[in-house]
Structure formats: C-alpha cells, structure tokens
Amino acid sequence: MFAVVAAIADDRTTDTRQGLAPDIRGDETALKAQRGNLVAVPIPISNPTLDTGLIAGAAYFYPQSEEQMKQQPASLTAAAGMYTSNDSKAFAIAQQNYWKDDRWRFTGAFGAADLRLSLLAPDETGQGASVDWRINGTFLFTKLSRRIRGNWYGGAFVRAIDVNQSINTDISDDQADFEIDDVKSVGVGLVAEYDSRDLPLNSYAGRHLKIDVLFNDETFDSNQTYQSYSAVFRSYHRIADSLVLAFDSWFCQPSGSISASTTRDLKTAMRFTSQWVKLSRAGSPRLR
C-alpha cells in the first residue's frame, strides 16, 4: 500500500491529448461494428477453465455537447453475453452515468451466469479424472459517488449476490456431485476512489485506486454476517500511440462471523474480477 500511495503522490503523467482521450468509438479496429454512437465488439476467449468461446458486447454512448466532451466521459448503456464450448454462459447489463462536469458518477449493473469451471480435465485421449465447479446465480450492483477534491471521489454502494455452487467429479468411472455452501450476500458499503485515468473505459494513461468497506448482515437476508475490506490499484502507461502498459494489484481482508471457505471464495472472486477486467479490454488493438 505504501508503494501505491507513493505512486499516486508522484502522478504527474502528461497527457498531450485535447480534452478527454477518445473512447472505443474512436478506436481504429476492424473488430468492432459501429453505427453512430452504438458500438458492438466480439471478444474470442480460450482458457483451460472456461474452454473456448465468445463474449459479445454492445454499448450505446449518449450524445454530448462540445463543452461536455471536454469535462466528462460520455454516459453509456451496455450489455454483454458469453458462451463457451463447455456450456458456460453469462449475461449482464450495465448503466454508467456522469453528471455535472463529472462531479457525480453512477454505476448500475445486473447479471446472471451459469458457469462450469474446469478445475481438472482429462488428457487429450480422454483419459483421466475431471472435476468441475458449477456456479449458477445472479448479481446486482449500484454505486453513487461524488468528487470530493481533485481526482478523489467518495460514495456508497449496494451489492447483492445469490449463487448456487456444486462440485461435479468423474474419477475412475465413478461420478459424484458434491453440494458446497451457497452464497447469498446482500450488503451496503462505502467507497473512496482516486481516479486520474484519461477515460474510465479503454484507458490510455493514469492511475485508479479504489478502497471500499462492505457490510453484510443477516438482517439484509445474507446467509452470513461479516465485513469485507478491499483495495484495488491499477496503473496505465502509454508507451506509444498503439501500445499501453497496464498492471493491477489487489487486497481483500474479511472479518466477522465468516467461514474459512467464504474467505477463500471472496479472494477468489477478487482474482476473477481482476482477470475479467483484463479480458474485457482484450478487444482493443492496444497491448496491455
């Protein structure tokens, strides 16, 4: 964390662009389909956990005046769907708004997923054991924040997750299904952010630090009462017009009446979220 604070204190990246950097509408890539302010992008994926498949996303950017373009990013409504060859599927819709010269920010998202995460797979000849982690559920997230000073924002958020989990095994011709703890979490939280990125999406330069505290309680219909403290830091460095170097780091520490398995699941979720952010940028022609 000390290194992160020092990096923010030394944030003197010079951006020679006029106003805000172009968003994905300004990207010169054949991968996207665009008509006016509506943009669609296909993202092929392939990894040992989800197998091969496709993420298809689309976003509508709301029109802005010339003055608004200089002061804040464009608000947008987006939707994305994913399907892979191991029958994993997911869908999400999101709303992002910027108001009053970027003084106020709103984020809302809802999604559903039915994932089959391959933890152990047979070899190329079909021999060997298989272990799959099945996740089926929905999530809801809303956040409202306000600029406090400079690049610092503060706000509050609500997060709801309802997930069923199971482990499917096929070992030595024996098949078995194991039920594991389902996750039902409804919580409210506070968030502080430092954001010097040229654009929140499709960033070329800048840094983003997010620190949040989430309070889950059985009173809110959660299946456990606990608190979660987390921090995520991302840094973007434009090396050339078509080359951007980016890295991220994260920290998560739960407390309260929470089981060791839930602690593990929280940290796994943060890793998955971090990788999803990297994956969601893969459609850009810049290297990250």
N, C-alpha and C positions, 0 to 999 in steps of 0.2 A: 504494500500500500504506500510506503514512503516513496518508492520509485514512481508510482502513479501520480502522487501529489507533486513531486518534483517535475514530472513531465508536463503537467498542466501549468505549473508556475512558469515553465520555460516555453509555453506555447506561443511562439512568435512566427508561425508559418505564414509566409507572404503569399497571398492569392492575387495573381495578376488579372483574374477574370473580372469583367464588368458585372457588378451585381452578383446574383447567385449563379453557381455553375449550372449548366444545362442538366435537366433530369433525363430520364430514359427516353423521353420524346426526342431529345437532341442527339442520341447515340446513333452513329452511322454503322449499323449492323444489319446484315441480311436475315438474322434470326428472328426479328420481330415483325409483326404485322401492325400497321398503324393507319388509322383514318382519323385525321384531326386530332382531338385530344384523347381518343380511345386507342390504347396500345395493348397488344396481346403478345406474349412471349412463351415459346415452348422450351423446356429445360430437360434434356435427357439425363437420366441418372443411372448409375450402376455401382453397387457396392455389395459386399458379402452379406450384409444384414437384411437389406430390403430387396436384393436381386436387381434386375434391370427394369426400367420403366420410364415414365414421363410425368413431369409436372407441367401443367398448362395454367398460365396465369394471365389475367387481364386487368387493366386499371383504366379508370376514366378520371382525367385531370380536369378540375373545374377551371373555367376561363378566369384570367386575371387582367387587371388594368396594368399599364406600364409602371405605375408607381408601386402597385402591389408586388410585381415581379422583382423589384429592387429590394423590397423589405421582408418578404416571407416566401417560403416554398408554396407550391400550388396544393390546395386541398384535393383529396382524391378518394374514390371508392374503388376497392379492388376485390377480386375473387380469384381463388386458385384451387385446382384439383390435382390429385396424384393417384396414379395406378401403377402397380408393378407386377411382374410376372409371378410373384409368389402370392398373388391375390391380396396384397396390401392396398388399401385405398384411404384417401383422406380428402376433405373439402373444408374450405374456410372462406369467410367474407370479412372484410375489414373496412373501417372508415377512419380517415385521418384528416383532421381539420386544423387550420392555422388562422387565428383571428387577431385583429388589432395590431398590425405590424409585427406579427409573431410573438405578441405578448402572451397570448393564450394558446394552448395546444390541447387537442382532444384526440384520444385513440380509442377505438372500439373494435372488438374482434369476436367472432363466434365461429366455432368449427367442430367437426366431427371426424373421427378416424376409426378405422378397423385395420390394425396393423398386425402383421405376422413377422416378427423379428427373429431371424435365424441366428441362434446362438451357437449351434453346432450342426454341420451339414455333412451328408455322405460325400464320399470322394467322387471322382469323375466316372467311376464304374458303377456308381450307385450303392457301393458297399459302405458300411459304417453306420454309426448312430446319428440320429437327428434330434435336436432339441429346439423347439420354437417357443418364443414368448409372445402370447397373444394379448393385444391391448385393444379394447373397444370402449369408446366413450366420447364425451363431448366436453368442450371448454367454452368459457365466456370471460372476456376481459374488457374492462373500461378504465380509462385514466384521464384525469383532467389536471393540467399543470399550468402554472403562471410564471413568467420571468420575474425573478427576484432582483437580480442585478447583473449586468453584463451578460455573460453566457450561462449564468446559473438559473435553474428552474426548480420550483418546488410544487408538489401536488399530492394527490391522493388517488388510490385506485381500488377496484374491486375485482377479485378473481374467483371464479367458480370452476371446479373440475369434478367430473363424475366419470370414473373409469373402472371397468371390469378387467381383471387380469387372470391369466391362466398359463400354465406351462404344459406344452404337449411334447411327449417324448416317444421315440421309436428306437428302442435299444434291443439288439439281439432278437428281432422279430416280436418283441413284446411292446405293445402300445399302452400308454397310460397318460391320463390327464391329471394335473395337479392344480387345484384351486389355490391361489395366493390372495393375500389381502387386497380387497378392492379399495380404491381411493375415492373418497367423497370429501372434497375440501371446498369450503366457502369462506373466504376471508376478505378483510379490508386491510389496506396498508398505506404507508406514507413513502414518498419517493423524493430524492434530491438528485438533480442531474446537472452536469457540466457538459455543454454541447457547443463545440466550435467547428463542427463539420460544415463544409460548404453546402451540403444537402443531406438531410436525414436518410434519404434513399439514394443509392448509386453514388456514394461519397467519393470524392477525389482527394480531399485533404481535411485535416482537422482531427480532433480527439473527442471522445464521448465517454464520460464516466457516469454510471448510474448506481446509486446506493439506495436500497429500499428495505423496509421492515414490513413484514406481512404477519397479520394476526389471524390465526384460525381458531375457531372455538366451536364446541359442540352446540352452543346456543344458536349459531348460524346454520345448523344442520350438518356440520362437518362430523366425520367419524372419529376425529381426534382433536384435542386442544393443544396447540403449540404455536410458537413464533419462529419465523424464518428471517435471518439477516443475510443479505446478499449484496455483492458488489460485482459489477462488470465494467471492464475498461477496454475500449477499442481505439486504435490509432491508425490513421490513414496518411500515407506519404506519397505524393505524386512525384515519381522519378522522371517520367516523360509524359507527353500528351496521351500515349496509349499504354502507359504502364503505371500501375498503382500498387504499392506495397502496403499490406494491412496485417495487423495482428490483434489478438484479443487475449484477455486473461479474466478469470472469474474467481469468486469466493462465495461459499454458502455455508452458513452455520445455523442449524435449527436448535431450538431449545424448548423445554416444557415437557408435557406428557406425550412423548413421541417415541415410537419404537425404533430399534436399530434398522429394521427393514425400510421404514418410511424415510429415515435419514438417508439411507442409500438411494432410495428412489428419488428424493429431492435432488441429490447431487447428480444422479444420472440424468434427470430431467434438464438440469442446467447444461450438462455436456451436450445433450441432444439439441437444446435450443441454440447453443453456440454453433454447432455444426449446421443447423438449419439456416442460420443467418448467412454462413459462408456459402451454403448451397444455393440459397435464394439469389445470390449475386452472380452465380455462375453463368447466367445468360448474357452478361456484359462482355464485350470484347477485350476489356482491360484485364490484366493479370493481377490476382490478389493472393 
